[in-house]
Amino acid sequence: MPVYEVDPLTDPRWQELAARHPRASVFHSSSWLRALQKTYGYEPIAYTLSPPGSELANAVAFSRIRSWATGQRLVSLPFSDHCEPLVDSDVDAAEILSHVRREAARKGYRFVEIRPLAFGREILHPHLGFEVSNSFILHRMDLRPALDFLFRSLHRHSLQQTIRRAERERLEYKEGRSEEVLRMFFDLQLKTRRKHGLPPQPIAWFCNLVNFLGDRLHIRVALKGDCPVAAIMTMVWKDTLVYKYGCSDPEFGNLGGTPMVFWKAIQAAKAGDLSWFDLGRSDAGNTGLLTFKDRWGANRSTLCYWRHAATGSSSHVGWGERVGGHFFKRMPDRLLIVAGRLLYRHIG
């Protein structure tokens, strides 16, 4: 069966498929793909069994990453927590992914990576030769109960009382996509990434997300006076609120800013009649973050990334380990920002 290539940014059928397919997420949207392309130069491509001129019935989206530092590869999708193949049967998935494997080998790519939530686990390894390259924990919160029930379901000490503390501390709240709010968010990103021994992603990435996602994206900031203390970036897709980035100032960690902005996001989601809150992926060993998400009443699932080595090995040493987290922690702000701008395009 022939497999066809589609450009998701120019073919109007792509957005139609993303809008109607039950497995689609905000990471399939042309807005997300456009931000990836403009920021990092990743070329979006989708593979489908639907011939040109027909309705797009299925597809698997990838980004072509070309890097002199980390090699060429196909990833579905970089900087995306998950990205389901938009297919309705294992047979269709096997046809498309078999073709992608052959294309990757023919063009000399190092590997093909996909990040499904659950689809195709039983065929990826035994039939297609994909191996698990990494695994995470994904949290998803049911927003359908009443708001007061949701609040009572939160962990009493670490969330309910902390949200009330933020009120007693008279933390202010700002929300939006303005240049001022984006700058507050990025400054907190810089502090948080430094704490973890990493540079921040370039501010151009966040600017492009704001520009392309528009009113589907919100930045929520808690402030003590004029000082930002915590912020999150969320996106809306269909009936789901998606948490993507969070950051805070460790000097103000006891004021309740982070629980406050999460609760504000939940209140807005309920006002918008959304049903689910995708709290994103967490490293399986990050017990602090896992506990924080558990305490919102979110359910856990395992999220696996799968790779097929097209040419040579698909594994590589983490770039942060090679450069050294301690080095980033001591780097001046200006140089840390430059490091992020230079490095992230190679690690998607």
Protein Blocks (a to p, Z undefined) as FASTA:
>chain_A
ZZddddfklmmklmmmmmmpmkbcfklpmklmmmmmmmnopacddddfbdghiacfbdcd
ddddddfklopaddddehiabacdddfbfklmmmmmmmmmmmmmmnopabdcdddfkgok
lmmmmmnopacfbdcddddddfkbcfklmmmmpcfklmmmmmmmmmmnopacdedjbfkl
mmmmmmmmmmmmmmnopacddfklmmmmmmmnmmmbccddddehjacfbdcddddehjac
cdfbdcddfklmmnommmmmmmmmmmmmmmnopabdcebjadfklmmlmmmmmmnopacd
ddddddddfbhcfbdcdfklmnopklmmmpcfklmmmmmmmmmmmmZZ
